């Protein structure tokens, strides 16, 4: 409506201006000097009125946008004016101003809401630009680092020089662990970065979490599992020894507690068999302790550059295969010139153990398949995967298989997988398991 009134008035003024110009022309041709001067005065007045009209409208719109830019919503245009087009225009500008003010208030409410959530979050959050200026650091981060206020990452040098180096060298989508030691305690920090853009300026958002409690809980849980397994193994070995020893002692003592001077042949044979069992149980216990010692004394890896294909070929030869077996065993390396910086002897031990486990899990399955693959994943990390289509690992045992001395195999020591994981950790890598029962089970060595 305001726009239509504006155009109507503008057209009327232009028509009047045109008509006055025509009259002025006739007055010049016919030498009507009085009419000429009157028409000229009228023409100047109409031009001035037109310019004032347009400038007034433009000024209002300019004031309006300046006010919006400066977030000044107090600007109001008078709605009680004699000119109808101005009245409608002022109403429209006031209405738009009110709508923008409402939207702005809603955005402020949401911003305060999200800021409060970030402030109350139990993880530290920080954003800083390429020059190291910290734009935001929530109270949790300041509490974790015991430093306030944080304005620049160079301040981290006052906390820990290595911590500053971590933040200064952070790249987008990196994950790092850092142990922070201060006069109060040791804190294990997990850091993760994400790249964001604000006002066309690149920023780095870093999330910092104190995982010491989680690690302590994991460590306690691991100790409980280990003690449970050790107790089980030791009790299984000691119980027969105690029982048989008591039985043998009864042969040498009467009910009154006196020592028997002579034994019949049957009791001597029973005692001999009992001592043989005690000896076997003792040897088993010694083997168990020896396996425990080997687990605790894993040597430091002697790492060299090794061809992944040659490593798989070596394991393939060491494994050997029964020609009558229906099991299919595949070996692949992609790319063929893939190289690994590893201790060849230790990695050979791991792969033999994993392949043997896969073969044993398949048993005499007709369609048994084991695939050993060396390759590079989508993130550029080198890995070796041992996969089979056997019965898999039940979900309730998934957390137990890497516990030392836990085993589901009869006669197994239970240190193979835990030893393999320890070796991979010493290589700076990892050993992970994924299993879908009766579909596939894979163990992946990531370097």
C-alpha positions, 0 to 999 in steps of 0.5 A: 500500500505504501509503495503504491501511494508513493508511486502515484504521488511520484507520477502526479508530480512528474506529470505536473513538472512536465505540464509546467515545462510545456507552459514555460516553453509556450511562454518563451515562444509567444513572449508571455513574460509574466507567464514565463516568470510564474511558470519558472517559479512554479517549475523550481518549486515543483523540482524542489518538492520532488527532490525533497520528497524522494530524499525524505523517503531515502533518508528514512530508509537509510536511517532504518537500515543504519539502526538495524545494522547497529541493533538499535530498535528504538527508532520509530517513524511518526505515523500521524502525518498528513501525507498518506504515502508517508504514513503508510511507509512509516507504518511499514518501516515500524512493522518491519522494525518490530519483526526484526527486533523480535527475531533479534530477541529470540536469537539472543535468548537462544544464544544465552541458552546455548552459552549456558549449556556450554558453561555447564558442560563437564568437558572443556571447550575452547575456540581460537584463531590462526594467531592463537587468540582465544575467542572462547573458553568455558569455565570447565576448561579453566578449572581443568587447566587451573588458569583464568582468564584464558586470552591466548594459547601462549598463556598455556606455557605458564601451565606446561610448555608441552601443552602449549606445543600441543595446541600450537601444532593442532590440526583440524580433526586430530585426537591427542592424549596429554598427561598434565602434572601440576602441584595438586595432581596428575590429569590425563587429558583427551583432546579433539579438534574441529575446524569451524568458520565464523564471519568468514574467519577460520577457527579451531574448536578444541574439546578437552576432557579429563579422562583420569577417572575413566582410566582409573575405573578401567584399570580397576576393572582390569585388575579385578578381571585379572585377579578373578582369572588368576584366582580361578587358575591357582585354585584349580591347581592347588585344590587337587594337591591339597586333597590328595596330600590329605589322603596320603597323610591319612595312610601314615597316621592312625585315628589316634594320631600315631604314625603307621610303621608299615603300609600295605602294597595297595596304600603304597601304590595309591600314595605313589599315584597321588604324588604323581598327580601332585607333581603334574599339578605342580608342573602345571602351576610352574608353567602358568607362572612362567607364562605370566612372567613371559607376559610381563617381560615383553621385549622392546620391539626391534623395529625395521622396515619390512615388506608386508607381502614378504611378512604374509608369505613368511607366515603362510609358510610357517602355518602350512596347510593340510592338503585334505582340509576343506578350509580356504585360506586367502592371503592378499597385500594391496598395494604389493609394495606396502611396507611396515615399520615393525619388529618382524619376529613379534608381528609374525608371532601375532599373525600365527596366533590369530590365524591359528585361532581363526582356523580352530574356531572353524573346526571342520566347517565345510565352507570355512574361510580365513582371509588375511589382508594387508592394506591401507584404510581410508585415513591412510593408516596401514593395517593387517586384518585376519577375518573368518566366517566362523561361529564368532565371539559372543557379545558377553565375552567380547570384553574378556578375550583380551584379559590375560589368562582368560581362555575358552579353549581347553588347554589354552593359556589365555595369554595369546591375545593379551600378549598380541595387544601388548606388542601392538601397543608397544608398536604404537598401534592397536589390536581390535576385534569385531564379530558378528556371530555366524557371519564374520569375526575379524582381528585388525592390527592398525599401525 
